[in-house]
Amino acid sequence: MKKISSNLSFSILSGIIAGMFLIFTACNTSSKKQEETTDVTGDTGKQEVTIEEMIGYPVPTSFEITELIRDAGAPYILTLSNAPEMAGNYITQKEKALNLGIYATDLCYASTYMMNQATMQFLEASRTLSDELGITTSFNMNYAERIENNLNNRDSLISIVTGSFYDTWDYLVENSQDILARLVVSGSWIEGIYITANIAGTSRDNTEFLKILANQKSSLNTIVSLLGQVKDTEEAADIFKGLNDIKGVYEQVGETMTAGQLEELTVRIEALRESII
């Protein structure tokens, strides 16, 4: 498959949602570009975020980072992903949305390496959370079947999963669930960085992985900006703070990441991810 450029803007499913989530309709812009607004109520009152500005998955999907990892020669490490059986343990809408994003990236990771069993396990985990969040679109009606029928075709697999990301994002936004959409994207980004940072920390030559991490700065800025619009809500407050702290690390990063920056990033991303899973 053609290598994905590291200059692509990094995505928020992400993984929203990977394999059935929040992000799939291939950057399609919905016909609902109207001056509709959705009310977001937080501790400081009400603010309005236009639906129009939320149209279209805000960052590249998690396939960008997982393909770069594979192309850099890293082996697939299953234990870096969230355990699929954990999907049934999440209770709140916030937990489900964030972990849908986590599993979206895990699905991308497994699919990139053509790990068929893991792909199906993360598909099932994603479907569990997607169903519990009430995400039902015409696209994901036969999503699982399409994945299963294309397990041996990487290009088709990536196309299907990516489409699911866009579709989920559009569904959540158009149904006034834009906070959940932002959380899905956030979870997906966090998982991608977590996986990459751990690989970079254990690789004998981590030059390429440090560059991959450095190139995610613009995507992080986009996600922090999106969360900043709803940072006073109970659902988004702690995730905004965690990602904003990580943004502080990235402000010192140039074309590549130093060993010290990697160490600081790893500590912060692991703590934030642990609070989610």
VEXDODO-261133 format. One record per residue (C-alpha): residue in one letter; y, x, z. Coordinates in steps of 0.1 Angstrom, whole numbers, plus 5000, padded with zeros to 4 digits. Layout:
% residues N
AYXZ;...
***
This chain:
% residues 277
M500050005000;K503550114993;K505050285024;I507750095041;S511050295043;S512150395078;N515650305068;L514849945068;S516649755095;F514149695123;S512849355129;I512849085154;L507748685166;S508749155151;G507349105157;I508948615159;I506148605159;A503648755141;G500848595128;M501948245131;F505148265148;L508648275145;I509548445116;F507948365084;T509348245052;A510248575038;C513848585047;N514248245033;T517448085041;S517047725050;S518847445034;K520247345068;K523247575066;Q525447315082;E528047345109;E525547235135;T525647385169;T523247415198;D524347395234;V523347685256;T523847615293;G523947905317;D525248005351;T528748045337;G528847715319;K528247605283;Q528747805252;E528047705216;V526047915192;T526147795156;I522747725140;E524047875108;E524348225122;M520748205134;I519248135099;G516948405086;Y514748645107;P517348895121;V515449215118;P512449365098;T509149245111;S506849465132;F504949575101;E507749825095;I507050025126;T503249985126;E503050105090;L505250405097;I502950485126;R499850465104;D501450665076;A502450935101;G498650985108;A498350825143;P494950665151;Y494650305161;I494550265199;L493449925210;T494349975247;L498049995238;S498049625229;N498149335254;A494749205262;P494148895240;E492448705269;M495748715287;A497248455264;G496048165285;N497748305317;Y501348255307;I502947945323;T506647915315;Q508247865280;K509948205285;E506648385293;K504948225263;A507748305239;L508048665249;N504248715248;L504148545214;G506348825203;I504149085220;Y501048945203;A502848925169;T503349305170;D499749355182;L498649145153;C500649355129;Y499349675145;A495649565141;S496249425106;T497949755094;Y494849945104;M492449675090;M490849635124;N489249295116;Q487949195150;A491149285168;T493149105141;M491248785147;Q491548825185;F495348865183;L495548585158;E493748355183;A496048475212;S499048405190;R497848065180;T497247975216;L500848045226;S502247895194;D500347575200;E501547565236;L505147615225;G504647325201;I505347525170;T503847335141;T504847415106;S503347335072;F502847715068;N500747775099;M498547465094;N496047685075;Y497348025088;A494148125106;E491948045076;R494148245053;I494048545076;E490248525079;N489848505041;N492048815035;L490849045062;N489849305037;N493049285016;R495849465035;D498649365011;S497748995013;L497249015051;I500749165056;S502248905033;I500648615052;V501548745086;T505048825076;G505448475062;S504348345095;F507148535113;Y509848385092;D508348035094;T508248045132;W511748175135;D513147895112;Y511147635130;L512447725165;V516047755153;E516047435133;N514547255163;S517247375187;Q514947635204;D517147925194;I516748095229;L512948095225;A513448245190;R515548525204;L512848585231;V510048605205;V511948865185;S512749055217;G509049065227;S508049185193;W510549465193;I509649575228;E505949595219;G506649805188;I508650055208;Y506150055236;I503250145212;T505250405193;A506650575225;N503150605239;I501850755207;A504750995206;G504151095242;T500551195236;S500751345201;R500451725196;D503151705169;N505351395175;T508151485151;E507651185129;F507250945158;L510551065173;K512250985140;I510650645138;L511850565173;A515350685165;N515550465135;Q515150155156;K518650175170;S520249925146;S517549665152;L518049705190;N521749655185;T521149335166;I518749195192;V521049285221;S523949115203;L521748795198;L520748795235;G524348865245;Q525248515233;V522848365258;K522748635285;D523848395312;T520848165308;E517948195331;E515548255302;A517448545287;A519248715316;D516648985326;I515549055291;F519149115280;K519649345310;G516549545302;L517249585265;N520949665272;D519749945296;I517550075268;K520550055244;G522250295268;V519450545260;Y519850495223;E523550555223;Q522850925228;V520150935200;G520951085166;E518751115136;T515751195159;M514951155195;T514751445220;A511951495244;G514151395273;Q515251075256;L511650995248;E510751035285;E513650805296;L512850545269;T509150545278;V509850475315;R512250195307;I510250025280;E507050035300;A508849875330;L510349605308;R507049535290;E505149525324;S507549255336;I506649045305;I502849075303;
***
